[in-house]
Amino acid sequence: MDININVKIDCPNIVNAVLALAEALEQMKAEVQINAGLQSPPKEVQAPKENLQNNEKSKIPTLEEVRSVLSKLSQKDKQQEVKRLINKFGAKKLTEISKDKYEELLKEAIKIKVE
């Protein structure tokens, strides 16, 4: 049994509210993951870097992966560097950055870790 539902929303305020809610839920999820990750070994912090180097062309990073790396940097007193990095990509927040720029963004974030 197939059910098709089409919804058209003509109210930009509702769309903005739903988008804001979705972003808030993503941030809450990231914070929960960060809090859970505080007890994990440092190897998990390095995992995205290794993954990016080994599978550079085979996998495009997801928003969650990028957010995780940037969140961990922020926890290590690198908030200003993270803000500058996001601004470097022409955005005020991570969700404004195009998905095709995530790989480049992660490379820049890894440089922050090394410095």
Secondary structure, 3 states (H helix, E strand, C coil): CCCCCCCCCCCHHHHHHHHHHHHHHHHHHHHHHHHHHCCCCCHHHHHHHHHHHHCCCCCCCCHHHHHHHHHHHHHCCCHHHHHHHHHHCCCCCHHHCCHHHHHHHHHHHHHHHHC
